[in-house]
């Protein structure tokens, strides 16, 4: 059999609304998804890919710009020598009203429907299997009744959520037993937005490529596509970064800092200029600060706006308190401190402890006469 070159991607989510951003930021992020897709097309050419597998959620949900549809079509037409297979997912199920039905797709592109199907590529000694969502929720595994064809490379593209035999879900619940009994050489999965690494059960390799570009702080770090070379059950792979910019969470301890400018400088010194100017950051502030310093998240974000492409500040600091000293006497502050200390001693778990510490922080600062702003983070 011939060695085949496969590029596996999924979960692009074109025209994501990016609702937490300003209109201009959202528009830029939408356009960057298109840049990422163009990068995928470029990789397809550079790596001399035979088969491009797109494992669902090409579109985000119920709306897409018509220009985006024609942009995708135009990109795929530029690689007309490549066989392209798409397995619709829960965000973009295939039916008469779906975006897949609104344009005429290039001849080199095949979109799988709700019935399992196989396409034999004689020139590549390969059989490509696939099946797609036809509605947003699928409660039973679609990875059934698949019979490999000997004498060929057998690959499959599929959107779904791996689960155990005891549990289930609404997103095509696939078990490892389903994967093993399929006897595919490789299954390209979509749905999870983090690269899973290449896994193997019995004779079948499988993986989630993850999304090619993060879209929020639940999609951290490098994102990309998976390059695979396959021949006679032997597989080699390489993860290729495609994300233009990444989402990061960074914890920074600001013990002893006093004043917003000092905190600003601490943050700047801990993240390189290049990283700050090219990525999305959620900065989580930890440590102990003086009860006389009221940290203002919104003001800090304004101070840092010229230093970051995008920054969100989350205050998780605690007040540096000498509880023994604070509980002396009979002032309102002392009585409040005693009550809260008792509650801290009786906290059932860490979540309750954190809530009490936040209440203590707000209360002490309030009794100290500082202006308060309760964080929504």
Phi, psi and omega in degrees: 000153178285149169283129180248150180249123184241140168244126185246123175221169182191167168054052178284320176059055176304144178060032167308137184288339183048057190294340181275005184250168171290161179305319180292319178296318180297316179298318180296319180294323176297317180292328180290330173299324177292321177298320179297319180294322176298325177294321177298318178297319179297316178298321179302319178287314184296322182270005179052054183290139175270319186226127174255120180253123179244109191267054168089168182053048171296319178255158187275316184192235190270358181221144176206143177287140179301325180297330179293320178301315182287332174296313180298313180301316181298319179297316182291329178293336180287345178239052186291351176275353183258139175275124185244132181229130182239132175249102182305145183248194184289335178275339182223057182300150181271120173201183185298336183257004184281165179296335179296338183267001189265346178225164175269117184281154180300157182298334182275004185246127178240129179250120180285149179250196187287348180258129178306138185217152176234141177239120180268124178252090186301321183293343179248005183052042188222143170247127176254123179255152177190163176201150184231165173290143170245000176206166186295336183233129177234117187268347181240150183298133175272353181271067181228158174056036176259122181240110182301153177252114181294153180089001180227156162289131179245115179235159181219147174240134191201140175255130180174175184243118178292136183220178175265169179292338182276331184255170177214177176201178183263012188233057180059072184293110182255136176256163176296330176296319176302316181296314183296316184286343177293331182057027173290155173282322178209136174243120178268113186255150172230159174133311174278137189265007177244135178300128186272346193082161178282128179241162180215135172229124190053242184258007187250124171272149176202160176193159164263126177284341188077177178278154182277351178206126178295151181232006181182176184283004169265006180226074190274159168072193185298139174236153183187202181234168183243123177263129185229137169245128187228133174204122175049053175072004176258129187233136170236145184218161176210128175276129182243121179292135175237347185296133178286319175216154185247162170259133180227148167250133181227120175270131180230124180275124183244033175313129174082351178290143177223121180097147185295326180293323178294320177294317178305312181296324178298317180295313182299321182289341184263350179232128184297153181302316181298315180294319181297321187276352186236002186221167174268131181234134165252112182260119181256114182273129179233178179103187182248135177236162181294146177295344180272359180247113176265107181285129184248105184300313183298316180294321178299318178299321177295319179298325185268354188301326180279349182262344185235151167295315176203134178218140175233129182258130175240123182268111176240023181286164174240156177279133175282109186233140168265093187300324180298317179290319183295327184275357177289146175085191186229027176287165178302318180297320181292317179296317178299316181298319180297315180299315182290327178296319177299318179295321178299319181295335184257006182302133185283328182205180184294325179298315179294321179300316180295323178295320180292320179297320178297317178296320178297316180299312180296317182295314181296318179293324178295316181288344177272357176087014180275150174289138185247147171220114182280127182291143173268353183280000000 
